[in-house]
């Protein structure tokens, strides 16, 4: 793949751990400079990811913001523009999961999950889009989940939020394609992260997920990072509005 003459700039939300961290470091290895986001209490971990990216030869800027708050998102994007002048690739990865069966699901937990997972994706995208449109270039990769396609017990609000991200991405792709911007989704399956372990605490549950996965193993964050880097690259210039399952063979649609 031909490298661009200037280093691309990528913004990764929720970059302090798990899938976000893996994507950030894979982008650094691929030659991107980085703006890495997370909330304030993750600052130490986020700084460590920045240090690792810098060790790859990238410039890396930590930007703190709760993606569910418009004012914080707008300040974050303004700080990135002041530091780098543009955002070429946006990876909307920030997400939370608060398991609860529907009958006892607190309204506040429904709101919190929808606010971060769905509204956060919208707010960050909306803040970045004018800058991408001005340059007639952009790659947007939204991290959804196979849960948004099929769901799982105790995850109604999470599944609803990820289904919303997929629908949002399909419309976004249609609205921004003429501006040279692509928008795609990744749907991770069962990935071994701090959040993913919610599905894996019980040994029998873990074994069952392995049994029903065609590759007969659980996913690792790096398994998601490769597809994310591809969709953020010029190699994916003619791919938009698509949803790719990264699940080892659980979902076949």
C-alpha positions, 0 to 999 in steps of 0.5 A, spaced: 500 500 500 502 506 498 504 511 504 501 518 503 506 523 503 504 526 509 502 522 516 495 521 517 492 524 523 487 519 527 482 520 533 481 514 537 475 515 542 476 510 548 483 509 547 486 507 554 484 500 554 482 494 550 480 495 543 481 502 543 488 501 545 489 496 540 487 500 535 491 506 537 497 502 537 496 499 530 495 505 527 501 508 530 505 502 527 501 503 520 504 511 520 498 515 523 499 520 528 494 520 534 489 524 538 487 519 543 481 520 547 478 517 554 475 520 560 479 523 566 479 517 570 483 514 565 488 519 564 494 515 567 492 509 562 491 514 556 498 517 557 501 510 557 498 508 550 500 515 548 507 513 550 507 507 547 505 510 540 510 515 541 515 509 541 512 507 534 515 514 532 508 517 532 506 524 535 500 522 540 496 527 544 491 525 549 485 529 549 480 528 555 472 528 554 466 525 556 463 523 549 456 524 551 457 531 553 457 536 547 461 541 550 467 537 552 467 534 545 467 540 541 473 542 546 476 536 544 476 537 537 478 544 537 484 542 541 486 537 536 485 542 530 490 546 534 495 541 535 494 537 528 490 542 523 486 536 521 483 529 523 483 524 517 480 518 520 475 518 526 475 511 530 468 512 534 470 506 539 468 509 546 463 505 549 460 502 556 456 496 558 452 495 564 448 488 564 441 488 567 435 484 565 430 488 562 425 487 568 430 491 573 433 495 568 434 502 571 432 508 566 439 511 568 443 505 566 439 505 559 440 513 558 448 512 560 449 506 555 445 510 550 448 516 551 455 514 551 455 508 545 450 512 541 449 519 542 457 519 543 458 516 536 453 522 533 456 527 537 464 526 535 462 525 528 458 531 528 464 535 531 469 532 526 465 532 520 466 540 518 473 539 518 473 533 513 468 536 509 473 542 508 478 537 506 474 533 502 477 527 505 475 522 511 475 515 514 470 514 519 470 507 523 464 506 528 465 500 533 458 497 534 458 489 536 454 483 534 450 484 540 447 490 535 445 484 531 442 479 535 443 481 542 444 477 549 440 477 555 441 482 560 444 487 554 437 490 551 440 497 552 447 495 549 444 491 543 439 497 542 445 502 542 449 498 537 444 497 533 443 505 533 450 505 531 449 501 525 443 505 522 447 511 524 453 509 520 449 507 514 445 514 513 452 517 514 455 514 509 450 516 504 450 523 506 458 524 506 460 520 500 460 526 495 465 529 500 470 524 499 468 521 506 467 513 508 463 511 514 463 503 516 462 499 522 466 493 525 462 488 529 466 485 534 464 478 537 467 476 544 473 479 545 477 478 551 477 485 554 475 488 561 468 490 558 468 483 554 469 479 561 462 481 562 460 475 558 466 471 560 466 470 568 463 464 568 467 458 565 461 454 562 459 461 559 466 462 556 467 454 554 460 455 550 462 461 546 468 458 544 464 452 542 460 456 537 465 460 534 468 457 528 475 459 529 474 455 536 477 461 540 475 468 543 477 474 540 483 479 542 483 486 541 488 486 536 483 482 532 479 488 531 485 493 530 487 490 523 480 491 520 480 498 523 486 500 520 484 497 514 478 501 514 482 507 516 486 507 510 486 509 503 486 501 501 478 502 503 477 508 499 471 504 495 468 501 501 462 505 505 456 504 509 458 497 510 458 493 517 463 487 518 463 482 523 469 481 527 467 475 531 471 469 529 465 466 526 459 467 530 455 471 526 454 470 518 451 476 515 
